[in-house]
Amino acid sequence: MSARAAARRRVVVGISGASGSAYGIRMLEMLRGVPDVETHLIVSRSARQTLQLETSLRVEQVEALADVVHSSADIGASISSGSFRVHAMVVAPCSIKTMSNLAWGNTGELMARAADVALKERRRVVLMLRETPLHAGHIESMLRVTQAGAIVFPPVPAFYNRPQSVADIVDHSVMRCLDLIDVECEAAPRWGETSRALLSAATGPLPTTTDGEPHERSNSH
């Protein structure tokens, strides 16, 4: 392996069977544009059905977006071992089943196993949980994975950036998720940064200080 390849950060992307396969696809697309990231993809059996329902892409086309593809049944894959160093793991979207498997140590399939290994190695694990409403058992599982070190990240839309399409909403959630694993990506406006022009257009010019810098506008009451 070359020094350049060895220096690439390995990011595991799991696509579970929950609705919202666009999140996993878009994440793979964004990560392809990050030169120092190597993606490892797991597509669950249920996700293969969801992809057919929600997109016009074949599973093979989604897998082609990743650097390395692992079968969800391959419990002996490289990413199932702590000695195979990864930077982070994201499950996008994450089903209740996948989260619950991780919460209760049900690691018979690779997706939960890889996430469990990442947690024990103190790596960042982000679960883009796609379910609502939630009952007490779901919330208990959310608590357990959080206590183990995972981040539960429901892809709740932000509307301050005036999204014009579903793609805008997906981009913003995926960008925020990548923030959590320290992968730089500027796919959508950020509040107080690239969104300042949008805020000014919506509310009028921001008040400025004597040196011409804009004051921060507070919404607190």
N, C-alpha and C positions, 0 to 999 in steps of 0.2 A: 504493500500500500504506500502511495506517495505521501510526502509530508503534508501536502495541501489537502489530500483526502482525509488524512488522519486528523487534521485540524477542524474539519467540518463538524458542526454540532448536530447530533442526531436527535430528531424530533419524531416521536411516535404519534401517528394520527390514527385513532380508532373511529370507524363509522359504524354505529349500532343501528338497530332496526327502528328507532324512533323516527317520527316525522321530522323533517328538517335536514334531509341529506344535503341540501344546498350549502349548509354550513361547512360540512366536511369537504365538499368539492371545492368550495371557494378558498378554504384554508390551504388545501394542496396547491391551488393555483397561485395564491399569494406567496407561499413558501418556495415555490419554484423560482421566484424572482429574488430570493435571498441567497447569494452565492455561498455563504459559509454554513448553510443548513442542508443536511441530508435527511430526507423523509423516509420513514418506515410506516407502511400502511397495513392496517387490519380491517377487513370488511366482514362483518358478521353475516351469518346465513340469512337472518331476518332483513338485514340492510340490503341484500341483493334484491329482495322483493320490493322494498321501499323505493329503491333507486328506479325500478321499472315503473312504479306508480307515479313518482314525483318528477322524474326527469326524462329527457329523450336520449340520455347517455346509456351505453352498455357498460356493464361492470368492467370490462376490459379497458374501456376508454378512461374510466375513473382510475383504475390501477396504473394506467400509463402516466398519470400525473405524479406518481411517487417514484422515488429512487429505488426503493426496495419494497416488495410486497410479501406479506406473510399470510399463510392460511390460518383462519381462526381456530382450526383444529390442531395446528402444529404446536403442541405444548412444549416441544423441545427447541423452538425457534431461538435465535440469538437473543432477542429482546426479552426472553423469559428468564434470563440469567442476570444477576447483579454484576457479574464480571464484565458484561457487555455494557459499557458506559453510554448512557443517553443523557441528553440535556434536559428533556422534558417530555411529557405525554399529554395529549389532548384527546378527549373523546367528544366528537362533534358530528351529529348530535349524540347525546347520551340518554339511553332509555332508563326507565326505572329499574328494569331487570338488570342491566349492566351495573348501575350504581349499587343496587342491593347485593349483587354478587360480590362486589368489592367490599361493601360494608360488613358482610358476614363471612368473609373468607372463602367464598365459593369460587375457587380459581381453576375450575376444570377446563375452561376455554382460554385461549391465548389473550383475549382482550383484558379480562379481569386479572389474569396472571401477570401480564406485562405492567398493568397499573399497580398491582400489589407490590411487584418488585421495585418499581420506580419509587413508591412510597417508602419502602424499607431502606432504600438507598438514599433517602432524603432528597429526591428529585421533585420538581414541580409537576403536579398532576392537576389538570383542569377538566372538569366535567360540565359540558354544555347541556344541562338537564332540560329535556323537552317534555314536560308533563304538567297538566293542570286540570282540575284542582288536585290538591294533595291531601291524603289522609294521614293519620298519626303514624302509621307504619312507614310511609314515605319519608316523613319528617325525621323520624328516628334514624332511618338509614342516612339521610343527609347529615345529621349530627355525627353519626359514627364515622363517616368518611372524612368529615371536616376535622374531627378529633385526630384522625390518623394522618392528617396533613394535606388532604386534597382540597381543592377549591371548587365549590359548587357554583357554577356560573350559568344561571338560566339566561338565554339570549333575549333579554327584555329590550324592545326597541327604544331608541332615543329619538325624540322628535324635534329637539332644539335645532338640529342641523337641516330641518326641512327636507326629509327624504322624498324623492320624486318617484321612487320605484321600490319594488321588493328587493332588487339588487342593492340599492343604497342601504336598506335596513340590514341586509345580510353582511355587507361590507363593514358597517360600523361595528356590529357584534363580533365579527371575526377579528377586526383590528384590535378591539378591546381585549379579546382573548389572547391574542399574540403579545399584547403589552404584559400580560400576567406571566408569560414565560420569557420575557426579556428578548423578544424578537422584534426588531424595528420594522414598522410598516405604516405608511401614511396613506391609507386607502380611503379615509373619510375625514370630514372636518372634526376638529377637536375644540371643545369648549374653552373659550378664552385665548385660543390660538388662531387656527384657521377659520373658526366660526365667528370671529369678531365682526367681519363684514356682514354676515347674516344677521347677527344681533342688532347691529346698527341699522340695517335696512328695516328690521321689524319694529324697533322701538325709537328710532331717531338717533342722531349722533350721540355718542357717549360723552358725558361731561369730562373735561380735561383739567389737569393740574396746571400750575403756572408755567411749567416747563414743556407743556404740550402733550404730556403723556396722559392716556385715558385713565379715569378712575375705574375701579372695579365696581360693577353694579350689584348690589345685594338684593336678594329676594326675601330676606328675613323680615319678620314682622315683630 
